């Protein structure tokens, strides 16, 4: 057992083996702190210790760079399926518990997250594979007619055992908004559990409630509150909606895996308070109700949360409500770095949730904005304002297409590396092993402050006009692919290099030039479909992919390009089959392929106002980012392996991303 306090003070004198043991113990105690309620002293010690941890492995999954150990930067625990790591990688990552081998623990940098990666939904149907899930529920008791029901679910012994086993998986983590909701939780998907609960509820709920009922949502939140945890503050549950299928949720389902009592473990303002809850009780309540939950007095409170999905064809769409929900999601992510935004985000969520049933109210709601300054390597700044759904830029600084690119880069928080040789403001981090220059994100290039006093469009445009200076160069360059692919030198040599007299010049050999052209064609084909291309830390766009209408910006993208295969060569056995051994990697680029609805825009008083309408549409936002190498002729043999592997790995990594806009960004290699 390593004494952490002593190891920190004597860290430089520790052997490599002792430093490794130190890192392992910090990880073990950090995981324990995540699942329990540690003392302030333990938390303080762990925060200090994280600065000394040396990860033994990093990997990229779903666009996130994950560390095998917690560090100052990679402090957010996530669980990944073990079979998504290769055999060599697995041994570096810890199991949540000794018996839990399906998932491994990894650690992400919160600064690289965006709204699609905040939550980690784990597929857990395998936990119920050996169990025939069944319930024999009592008749539902109306605690508040048409609004709150209680059902004793009475699961069979094997079902009860399988459900309680969820608490032992070691998957709990604190929620992002931990200041307003206590306890720990994890989110999982189980179609089999949802089906069995659907069958049970059809047997017990009143017919009036079951009208148009479809099924229980298969996404569950498993929550655990210890007696010392903070309560879950008053809130309104945000309904689920899939308007394409005419599916909406109307009732929340809470299934208590443990029983207990205390002051207000579940209460609905002044309507009803439930002080005692029996094990395997299911509480179902209308999602229009404001409610709060407090821990049991003596026992752990463990429960599952889901919702009842109904078919609803009489719904209407409120654009302002969709925009406010988008703001809530965006501000939730930013609240990890600006805690004062958490209450604002929760207020937005509650207003949206109430608006589903009563209409959206603007009474007493103050709009907050984030003022961001994207800083280029030369410290010139592009200023913009956003609330997560609206973006304002000065027309003096950027073109309309560039506004769309920068807004997408911020919204999806794309990876944008930092060259520590040319960024003066990051000099202090050069010797900091925790600062990941290679995998920095767009928001790390931005200075951010909260703005509260802007009430009108005129205030916004006036504010921006005071910030901006005309740049010496565009913040987003228009790219011409011809500049990336200069033709090879004129070839004047043929035959096997070992048979030639004098020095061999691969750049002038016909067969090598042909291989280089093949590589250029393959890379060009990949890049031609990318509206946005990142060249290291430089952001570029291909203008032909941006179609501007009177009030909309259409970004033309593609979902997938077929794999590129290199044709075999058939001349000299020694050389012709290997002429591309002299074709290496010149640049490693990132192509961004956003699949987004049209972006609404207008120009007002010298400012471009962009509006993301992502939540109004029935289709979900998705995007991919993948690396594309560009070839060059190399005087050293065997470099073709690097080019071919990078070209093909870009397609493989796209499969891993599946909708994530975050992937490790490229760096200049030539």
N, C-alpha and C positions, 0 to 999 in steps of 0.2 A: 504494500500500500504506500503510495507516494504522498508525502506531506506537501499539499499544494502551496501553502504559504511559504514554506522553506524553499521549495523548488523554484518559485517565482523570483525570490531574492537571489538565488544562486544559479539562475538558469544558464548563464554563459559557461559555467563550469561543469554542467551535466554532460555525460556521454551521449552519443547518438541513441543508444538503447534506453537510457534514462529519459531522454526527451520524448521518445516514442511512448514509453510507459506513462509519462506525464500526460501526453495528448489523449491516450486511451482513457485514463482516469477522469480527465476533464469531461470527455464525451459521456462517460457513464454517469457522472454526477449531474451533468447538464440534462440528460434524458430523464433522470429521476426528478429533477426540478420541474421539468415540463409536465410530468404526470401527477406530481404532488404539489403541496404548497410549501415551498422552502422558506427558511427564515431570511430576514433581511441580510444577516451576516453571510449566509451561504450565497445569496444572490450577488452581493458585493464581491465576494471572493471569486465567484465564477466569471463575473464581468472582467475582472483583472486577468484571470487565467486565460481567457479567450485570446488575448493579445499574444500569447506565447505558444498557442497550439500550432503544430505543424501537420497539416493534412497529409495523409499518405496516398490519396487518390482523388482525382477530380474527373467528372464525366459530364456529358450533356444529354439531357433527356427532356423531351417536349420543349426544347428551346431554352431550358434553364441550365446554367452551369451549376452542378451540384458537387459539394465537398463531402468527403468521408467523415470529417470531423467538424464540430462547430468552431467558428472563428468569429472575430469581431465583425467581419462583414457578412459571412455566411452563417447567420444566426437563426434562420427560420427552418424548423424541422419539417421535412416532407417524407412521405413513405412511397417507395417505388417497388414495383414487383421485381423479385429477385431475378426472374428469367429475362428481364430487360438489360441485365448486366452480364458481361462475359465472365467466365470462370475466374480469370485473373482479377477482375475488378471486385467481384463479390466478397473476397476474403478481407477487403479493406473496409467494408461497410458493416455496421453493427446490426444485429437483430433487435427488434423492439423488446422481445422477451426470449427466454431460453427456448421455449417451445414454438415460437412464431418464426417459421422459416419462409413463409410465402412473401413477406415484405421485408425490406431493409430500410434503415433510416439514413437519409441524406440531408444535407443542409444547403439552403439556397440563400442568395443575397436578396433581401427585400427590395433593394433599389432596382433590381432587374425584373420585377413582377409587373404585370398589367392585369386588366380586369379578367382576362381569360385564365390567368394562372394564380389568382389569389387563393382559390380553394382547390383542394386536392380530393377528388371523388374516387374512392377505392371500390373496385368490384369485389363484392364479398359473397356472391352466390355460393362459392365453394365452401363457405362455412356451414351451409345448410344442405350440402349434397347428400350426406348420409342420414338426413333426418326427414321424415315425412311430416312436414309442418301442418299442424291442425289445432283448431280452437273450438271449444264448445261454449260459446258466450251466453251469459244470462241476458234477459231482456234489458234493453237500454233504459236507463232512468233519466228522465228530463230534470236536470237541476235548474235550468232556466229554459222554459218552453221555446222550441225552435232555435235556441241559441247555444245551450250548453248541455251535453249529455255525458253520462258516466256508464261504462259497461265493464262488468267483470268478465275478462276474456277467457279464463280457465283453459290455458293451453295444456296439451298432453305433456307428461313428464319429459319426453325427449325434446319437445319444442321448447319447454321452459328452460331446459339445460342448455340448448343451443343458443337461445337468446341471452342467457346470463353469461355465456362464454364470450360474448362480444366485449364485456367489461375487462376481460383478462388479456386481450390481444396486444395491449401496450401501444395503442394507436392514438391516444388522446394528445391534443396540442391546445394551447390557448387560442381563442378566437382572435381575429384581427382587431375587432372593436372591443378589446378586453376591459376598457374603462367603463363601458356602459352595460356589459353583460359578463357575469362572472362564470366560474366553472371552466371545464375543459370539454372538448368535443372532437369528434371526427365525422366525416361525411362518407357514406357508402351507398352503393347501388346493389339492390337485390330484388330481382323480378319475382323470385319464388316467395319471399316474405311478403311482398306486396300482393301477390295473388292470393295467398292464404288469408291475409287480413281482409282483402276484398270479399272473399267467400264468407268469412265470419260476419262482417258488417252487414252483408245482404240478409243475413238471418236475423239480425237483432234491431237494426235501426228502423224507426217508423217510416211508413211508406211516403209520407209527405217530404221527408228529408231525402229519401232515395230517388226522388223523381229526377231523371236525367243523370243519375250517378253512373260513372263509367268505371273507375278503379282507384285504388290507392296509389299515390305517386311512388315509384320504386326507388326514389332517392331519399335516404334517411339521414338524419343527424343523430348520432349517439352522444348524449350529454351526461356528464358526471359533475355533480356539485358536492363538495365536502362541506361539513358544518361550518367551517371557517371561511368559505368562499363568499365573494361579493354576490349580491342578488343580480338577477337579470331585470334591469330597469323596465318601467312601463313602456310598452311599445305595441305596435299593431303589426301583425304578420303580413308580409308582402305576398299577394296572391301569385300563384303560378299561372301563366297563360301561354297557350299555343293557338293563336288565332287562325292559323291555317287549318287546324283540325277542329276549330270551335271548342277547344278544351280550356277550361279555367278552373282554378281551385276556389272553393267557397268555405270549406271547413278545415281547420287544423286538427291533426290527430296526434295525441301524446300517449304513448304506451309506457307505463312505469314498470321497469324491470326490478325495482326495489320499492319497499314500502316505508312509510315513516310519517312523522307529524312535526308540526312547528308552527310558528306564526306566519301565515300567508305563504305556504309553499306554492300555491296557485290562487290568484285572485283576479277579479275582473272589476276594477274600480269599486264603486259602491253597489254593484249589482249582486255579486256573490263572492264568497271566500271559501276555499276548500282547505281546511286545516289538517285533515288526516287523509292519507292516500294509501290504499292497500296495494300490495304487490300484484302485478299483472292487471291493474286497472287501466282502462283506456278512457281518456277524456277527449271528447270531440266538441269543438266550439267554433262558432262562426268567426270568420276572419275579419269582420268589421269591429270586433270587440278589442278594446284596449285592455291589456293584461300584464301582469308581472309574475315572476317566480323567485322564491327565496329558498335557500337550502333547508333540508330537514334539520331539526334541532340536534339530533344525536347520530343519525346514520347518513351514509352517502345517498344522495338522490341520483338515481340512474334512470334515464328514460330515453325513448326514441321519439323523434318528431318527424312527421310527414304531413301529407294533406290529402283530402278527398277531391278527386278530379271529376268535374261535371261537364256535360255537353251543353254549351250555351250559344245559341245562334242569334240572340237578341242584343249582343254587345255592340257598343260603338267605340270608336277610337278617339282619344283625346291627345292631340299632338303635344300639348304643354305637359301632360302627365308623363308621356314617354321621355320628353326632354329632361324633366326633373328627375326621373329614375336614372337616366344616364349620368346626370350630375351627381346623384347619390353614389353611384358605383365608382365614378372617378375620384370623388373626394374621399371615399373610404380608403382607396389606395394611397392617396396623398397624406391621409391622417397618420400613417405609420411614421412620417417624418415631421408632421405638424399636428400634434395631438389635439390642438384646439379645433381642428376640423372634424373630429369624430362626432361631437354633439351636433354640428351642422349637418353632417351626412345622415345621422339618425333622424333628424328632424325632416330632412328631405324624404327619407324612406317612409316615415310615418304619414307625411302629407300625401304621398302617392298612394299608400295603402288605404287611407281614409277616402281619398278621391275615387277609388274604385267603387265605393258604395254611396258616397254622398256628393261627389263632384269635387273638383279641385278648388281649394280656397287659397287666396294670396294674402289674406289678412295677417298682419304681423310678421310676414316673412321677409327677412332681409337677404338680398342676394350677395353672395361672396364670390370673388374672383381671385384667380392666381395670376400674378404678373410674372412672366417668365422671360428671361433673357438668355437665348441660345448663344453661347460663346464659341466663336471659331478659334482656330489655333493662334491667330494674330490678335486675339482678344477683342475683335470687333463683335458687336452684339446685335442680334435680331430680336426685337422686343415683341411680345404678343401677350394678350390677355385671354384667359379661358375660364369657363366654369365646368368644363368636361363635356359640354355638348355644343357650345358656341366658342368660336375662335375669332379674335380680332387681330389683324396685322396692319401696319402702316403701308399704304400703297407706295410710299417713297422708298421703302427698303426692299420689298420683294414683289415678284410677279404673282399673279393669281395662282398659277400652277405651282409655284414654289410654296405659297401659303398652304395649299392642299398637302404637299409633301411633308412640310414641317409639322402640320397638324396631325397627320397620320403617324409620323415618327414619335410625336409626344404621346398621342392617345394609346398607341401600341407599345410605346417605350422600347423602340428597336435597339439592338446592340450597335454601338458606335464606339470603336476603340479609341483610346487616347495615346497619341505618340508622345511619350514622356521626354523626347528630345526637343520638341517644338512647342510644348504647352508650358509657358513660364508659371502659370498659376498652379500647376500641379507638381512643381519642383519639390515641395515639401514631402510628397508621397513617394519619391523615387526610391528611397531606401525602406519603404514600408511594405513588407511582404504581404500585408493584408489588402493592399490596394491593387485591384485587378485591372491594369491598364488595357490588357487585350480584350477583356469582356465587359468593358464599361457600357453603360446604356445611355440613350439620348438624354434622359433627364439628369444624368450626372454632368452633362455639358451645359446645363442650365442653372442660372441663379433664379431662385423662386422666393416670392414674398406674397403674403395675403393682403388683398385690397378689399376694404369694406365700404368705402364711401361713394362708389360709382352707382348712380341711380338711373341715368339716361344714356342713350347712345351718344349724345353730345359730350357728356362727361367722359365716356370711354375714349372717344376720338381725341378729345383735348388731352387726356392723360397720355395717350400714346404719342401724340405729336411732341410732347415735352421730353420724351425719352429717346427718340430715334435720332440717328445721324446717318446720312447717306453713306452706304458702304463703298469701299474702294474696289470690291469685287463681289460678284453674286454669292449669296449664301447657299444657293442651290444652282449648280451649273447644268446647262443643257448639254447632254452627251451626244456626240457623233460616234457611232460604233467604228467608223472607218479609222478614227484616231487610235483606237485600241488595237487594230489589226493591220499594221503596215505590211506590205508584201515582203516576202523573203528576198534576200539578195539574188541577183541573177545567177542562175546555176550554170557552171561550166565544167563540172567534174562528174565523172561517171565511174562505175566499177567499184570493186572491193578496196577499202582503204589500205588493207595490208599489202595490196599489190601495187600501190602507187609509189612513185618517186617523190621525194621531198615531203615537206610538212603537210599533214592532212587538214583541210579547211572545211569543217562540216557545214558552215553556213553557205558554202558555194557548191555543195553537192546536190545533184538533182533529186536523188531519192529522199534525202533528208528534207529538202525544200518541200517536196510533195507531202511528207508526213507533217511538216509544220502547217501547210495549208489545210490538211485534214483536221488538225487540231483547232485551227482558227475557225474553220467552218462549224465544227461541233460547238465551240464556245460561243460563236456568234449566234447560232441557233438557240442556245440556252438563253443568252442575254437579250435576244430580240423580243422575247415575251415579257420582259421585266420592265414595268413602268418606272421603277426606282432602282438605282444601282448605287451601292456604297463602295467607294474606292478607298479602302482604309477608313480614314476619318472624314473623307470628303463625300458629300451627298450630291448625287446627280439624278437627273430625270431624262427620260426619252419623251420628247414633247408630243410625238405622234400618238402616244397612249393617253393623252389628256384632251378630251373633247369638251370645250366650254360652250354652253348654251346661255340663254338669257339669264337664267337663274339657277343653273345646275352645272356641276363639273362631273363628267363621266370619266372614270379611270378604267381603261381597257386592260384586262389582264387575262391570264390563262391558268388553268388548273394543273396542267401536267404536260410535260414534253416527253415524247417517247425516248427511251435510252438511245444513246449514240454509240454505234459500234464502229471500230476501226477496221478497214478492209485489210486483208493480209497481203503481203508482198511476196512475189514468187521468183525473184531473180537469184542472184548469187546466194548460195546456201549460208555462207558465212555472214553476209551483211544485209542482203535485201530484206530478210525477215525481221531484221533488227535496226532498220534505218531510223525508226522513231525513237531509238534509245538516246538520240541526241536532241530530242524535243523535250524541253523541261518547262517549269512553271515560271512565267514572267510576273504576273499579278494574280492574286487570289481575291476575287470580287464577291460581293454579296448582291444577289438579285432579289428584290422584294416584289412579291406577287400579291398585292392586296385584292381581295374579292369583297368589295363594299358597295352598298347602294350609292346612288348619286349624292354628291355633297351639294347642299343648297348654298347659295352665296348671293351677296348683294354688296354694292359699293356705297358707302355713306361717308360724306365729309372727309375724303382722303384716306379712308380705311376700308379694307376688305373684311367683311363679316361672313365667316363660314359656319354653316350649321350642319352638324352630323345628325342624320335622321335614322341612325342604326336601329333604334328600338321600335320605330313605327312599323317597319316592314315585317312581313311574316317570315322572311328568310333570315338566318343568323349570319352574323359577320364572321368571315374567316379570312385568313391570309397565311402565306408561307414566305419564308426567307431561306434562300439556299445559296451556297457558294458556287461560283463558276470560275475555274482557272483560265487564264489566257496563256497560250504557249509561246515559247521562244526557243531558238536553237542554242543548245549548250555544247560546249567543247568536251564535256565529260560524259561518258557513256552511262546508261542505265537510269538517267533522270526521267525517262519517259514513264517509268512506273509511278513516279510522283504525280505527273500530269494526269495519267489515266485514272489513277486511284482517286484523285481529287475530283475529277469530272464526274466519275460514277458515284462517289460518296455523297455528292450534292443531292443526287436523286434519292439515295438511301436515306439521307438525313431528312429529306422532305417527308418520308413516310413517318419518321419519328415525330415531326412537328405537328402534323394533323391539326392545322388551324391555329397554331401559335405563331405570332409575328415576331417572337424573340428567339434568336439563334445566335451563337457566338459569331461576332462580326469578323470581317477579314482584316488583314494587315498587309502593308506593302512588303513584298518579298523580292522585288527586283526593280 
